């Protein structure tokens, strides 16, 4: 048994008729004539929590531009940053117009109403830059989880 077996318990109603744990994918995309492009996932519903297992960001720079920095933030319902999950900087010698990506594997939990934001900083915003963001994980009943 793990420590989680002792800490995490379902509420009575969840045990009787609540949502069952299930795999999930969160997807977000965004594009724009900007040096920073943000892609936000939808907020987690109030009945469940989401255990992140991996995430992947793909950046498609516009003409003659490069993707420089990748940042993933956990946000609450009021748009406050709770944590930075991943951050990476690309080698400035990468040629322009090259699609680049970064991935992260681990475990992190999103509570109800929280979401993720993937931000990519490009060297310029003169042409359309795009971001595609995938997050895989497991939806679980909220139970007695309280992280804050």
N, C-alpha and C positions, 0 to 999 in steps of 0.2 A: 504494500500500500504506500502511496505517496502522501506527502503532507497535504496536498489538495483534497485527498479523500476525506480528511478530517475537517478541513475548513469550508469546503463548498457543499451546501445542502440546498435542495429544492424546497420551495415553499409548498404547502399542502396542495394548493390548487394546481401548481405546475406539475406535481407528481401525479395528480389524477388526470388532468386533461390539457396540460401545457404543451408547448412546442417541443418536439424531439430534437436532439442535436442533429445537425445536418451540415454538409459541406456547402460552402458558398464562395462566390466570386463577386468582388466589387470592381466595377470598371468605370473609368472617367476619362474624358478626353477634352482638349481645348486647343484653340489655335488663335493666332492674332498677329497683328503688326506691332509687336512689342518685344522688348529685350527680355522681359520676364513673362512666362506663360504659366498659369496655375490651373491645375485640374483637380477638382474636389469630388470625392465620392459622396453618395447620399448618406445622411445620418443613419445610424443604427436605430432600429425601432425600439420602443420602450419595453417590449416584452423579452428581449434577448440581449446577450452580449456577443461579441465577435472576437474569436481568438485568431489573430493574424498568424499565418504560417510562412508566407512569402509575399514579396511584392516585386514588381518589375516596372520600370519606366523606360519608355522609348521616346527619344527626341528626334524630330525631323526638322532640321534647320531650313530656313528659306534660302534663296539664291545668295551665294557668296557669304554665308554665315555659318557659324559653328556653335554647338552647344558647349557651355563651359562648366556650369555647376548644377548639380541635382540635389534637391532637398525634399525630404518627406516629413511633414509635421502632423501631429495629432491635435485636432481642434475640438473644443467643446461646443455646445449649442449656441454660445454667445460669441463665437469666433475667436476665442482666446487660445493661444498656443499652450498645450499641456506638455508636449515633449517633441523632440526631433528624433525620428527613428533612423534616418539614414541621411548621409551627406557625402557627396563625392565631387571631386574636381577633375575635369578632363585635361589631358595634356594640351597646352595651347598650340602644339605643332600639328594637331589633327587637321586634315584638309577640310576646306569648306564643303558644304552640301553632303556631308557624310552622316547617315543615320547612326546614332549612338544610343546605348542603353546601359542601365545599371539594374542590378537586382539585389535583394536582401532576403535572407532566410533566417528565421528565428521564431520566437513566440512573443506576442504582445497582445494585450487585450484592449478592445474598444468597448466602452460602456454605452448604455443607451444614450441617444442623441449626439454622440461623438462621431467624428468623421476624419478622414485623412485628406491632406492636400499635398499633391506633388507639384513642386515648383522647379522649373528649369530656367536658368539664366543663360541667355545667348549673348554673343558678342555684339549684336546689333538687332534692331527691330525694323529694318527697312523693308524686309520681305516677310511673308507669312511664315511664322514658326509654329510648330505643332507639338503636342505632348499626348501620349497615350499611356495610361496608368492602369495596371492590373494588380489586384490584391486577392490572394486566396486564403481561406481560413475555414473555421468551423463556427457556426451559430450554435450557441448553447442557451438554455433557459437562464434567465438572470439569477434565479435563486436568491441566495443571501449575499451575493457579491456586493461589496462596498469598498472601493479603492481610495476614496477621498473623503 
